[in-house]
């Protein structure tokens, strides 16, 4: 599926060279759910750009689905992105004047898919992420979690080989973030290859394998023995919220206790 061999990425700024990636060797098989994790400046975003064919390697080779893509020109890379890769971004990157349905249709428009098929596939993708009743809403009429689901539907609509998610929960609250990670787990269970780029341990613990990057190098690559199930974490969050709400209700000075309520009923 993905194979990087001795990959280096060097940015040149005038007379200065910055080596962002150093001797990266990595293999990701079809159907994996993987996190690429590292602090700011570690090189994880550069690595994501290489994997997403948004940037080219300086040295080494990159194979995607058995095809060498590291020697492709920009035009060919654009075709690879459109046909094989789906992107999910922290800031959603939705077109504000378009409905959810029209936003999801956009990759198919660029791919030359006919109008009827575009609509059918976009509707199916939105149904898949639980937004069948929000297809005709614009982004400003949707919650943050719903906007991210539109972004995921857009990533799915071209039936990509790989879904690349860059900090997909960074702009979301804890509960909504769990819902999004649950959706990625469902897609993985259905056979999708999902790569999540993150600096958050709470996000990475949902995957099956964590590749850690620091100072432009892979410093560890390990399986996760017991990934967190988002459905279980959501249940815990809901139970905690219900407990807090019950405690606040009991502590409220305006709360009417059982004795007072009983006295009031007797007096009437």
N, C-alpha and C positions, 0 to 999 in steps of 0.2 A: 504493500500500500504506500508507505512513506519510507524512503531510505536516504539518509544523509551520510556522506562519506567525506571525512576530512574537510569539512566546510569551514571556511574563514570568510568574515565580512569586514572589510576595511573601508572606513569613510575618510575621504581626503578633504581637508579644509585648508586651502592654500598650501603651505609647505608642511603642514601637520597631518599625520596619519593617526586615526583612532581605530583600534582593532576592537570591534564590537562583539565578534564571535571568533573563537579560537579552537580550531581542530574539533569541530562538532561531529560526532558519529552517533546516529540514532536510527532506530527502526520502529515503526508503529504499524501493526498489522490491521487488517480490515476488521471492523467490529469492536475495536477497543474504545474504552472511555478513559481518557488520559488527561492529567493536569500538568501543565508546564508552569512551574512555580519559581518565584524569585523576587527579591526586593527591587525597588526602583534602581535603574542603572545596571541591572544584572545582565541584560542582553535578551531577556525573554520576549520583549516586544519586537526586537530585531529578528529573533528566531521565528516569531509568528509571521512577520512580514515575508520572510523567506518561504515558510511553509505555504502561505497564502498567495505566493507568486506576485506579491506587491513590491518585492525587491529581488535583486539578483545576487548570487554568491560572488565573492571575489575569487575564491579558490575552492576546489572540491566539486562534488557532484550531488545533485538532488534528483531522485527518481520518484515519480508519482504514478501510481497504478502501472508500474512497469515501464513507464516512459521517462526518458531523460528530459527534464525541463530546465535544468540549470544553464543550458546553452541556447534557450529560446530568446527571440527578440520580444520587444514590448507588445507587438501586435499578437504574436502567438501566445504570450502569457495572458493577455486579456481573454483570449478564447478558452484557455485552460481554466481561468478563474470562473468564467461564466458557465462552463460545462461540468466542472468537477468539484467546485468549492462553494460552500455556503458560509456567509459571514454573519456573526451576531456581535454587535458593538455595545459598549457600556452606555453610550448616549443615544442608542436606538437608530439614529440616522434616517428617520422617516421624513418624507416630503410633507410639509405641514398642510398644503392645500388639497392633498389627495386623501381619499378615504382609505381605510385599511385595505380594502379589496384592491384598489388601484395601486397602492404601495407594493402589495405582494405581487401584482402582475408585472412590475417593472423589469425584473430579470428576464422574464419570458418575452417581453417586448424587444429587449436588446438581442435575444436569441432568435428572433424572427418567427415566434410561434403565433399561429392564427388567433384572431380575437376570441372566437368561441372556446377554443382549447385553453387560452390564457385564463379566461374567466372560470372555466370548470376546475382547472388545476389550482387557481388561487383560492377559490371557494373551498376546495378539499383541504388545502393546507391550513386555512383558517379554522375549519372544522376540527382538524387534527390537534390544534393547540387550544381548543376550547373557546373560540371566538366566533362561532357561527351566528351569534345574535349581535355581533358588533362590526359586521363587515362594512357597513355604510357610515360608520363613524369616522371623523377625522381625528388625528392624533391628539388635539387639544380637548377632545371629548372622551379621552380614554385615560385610565390610571397609568402609573408608571409600569406596573406589572403587565397590564394589557398591551401597552406599547411594546414592551419587550417580547411579548408573545407574537405580536405582528412581525417584529424583527425576525423571530425564529421561523415563522411561517414563510417569510420572504426567503430565508436561507434554505428552506426545505423545497421550495416550489420547483426548482430546477432539477430536483432529484440528484443532489451532489454526492460524490464519493465521500466527502469529508465535511463536517461542520466545524468551523473554527469560531470559538467564542472568546472574545477579548474582554475580560473583567465583566462578565454578563450580569452580575448582581451588584456591581459597585454603586449604582444609583438607586438601589431598592432597599426597603426595610427588611428586617430579618425574615418575617413571615413570607413576604412576596419573593424574596431571594430563595427560600426553600421551595416555593412553588415552581420557580424557574429551574432549579436544580432537579426537582422531581420530574419535570418535563424532559430534561436531558437524559435522565435515567430511563425514562420510558422509551425515548428514541433509541438509546443504546440497546435496550432489551429487544427492540424491533429490528436490530441489526445495523444501526447507523454507527459510523465512526465519528466520535465526538472528541475534540481537543479543546480544553478549557485553559486559557491563560489567566493566571491570577496571582496575587500576592497574599491572599487570605487563606490561612489554614482551615477555617470553617468551611470554605468552598471546596478546597482540595480533598477534604476527607470524604467527599461523596463519590470519588472516582475509584477506579480499580488499579491505577498506576500513577505514580507521581515522579516526574522528571524535574529535578531541581537544578537551577542555573544560577551561577554567581561569577561575576567578573568575566563574563563571556564564555564560560566553560560549563559543561555538564558536570556537576559535582556528585550527583547521586541519581539513580534510576531504580526505583523499587516498587514492588506491588504493594497494594493496600490490603492488609489481611482481612479486615472487616469494614468495608465501606459503610458509611452512614446512609440509611434509607431515608430519603427526604420525607416520605409519607409518615414515618415514625417520628421524625423531628417536628413535623407540622402538628402532629397529634399532641406532642409534648408542649409545644408553644400554645396551642389552643387551650389545653388543660391549665397551663400556668395563667393565661389571661383570664380564664373563668374563675380561677382561685383568687386572683388579685381583685377582680370585680366584686366577687362575693365578700371579700374582706373589707373593701371600701364601703360596700353597701351596709354591712353590719356596723361599721364604725361611724357612719354618718349620723350627725346629731338630729337629723330630721327623720331618721328611721323609726318606724313604729314597731315596738317589740310585741311579742305574743301576749304579755300580760296587759299592756296598755290597750291592745286591740280588743282583748277579751272584756276588759272593764268597759270600754266604749260600747261594745255590743250589748252588755248587760244594762248599762244606763239607758240606752235607747229603748 
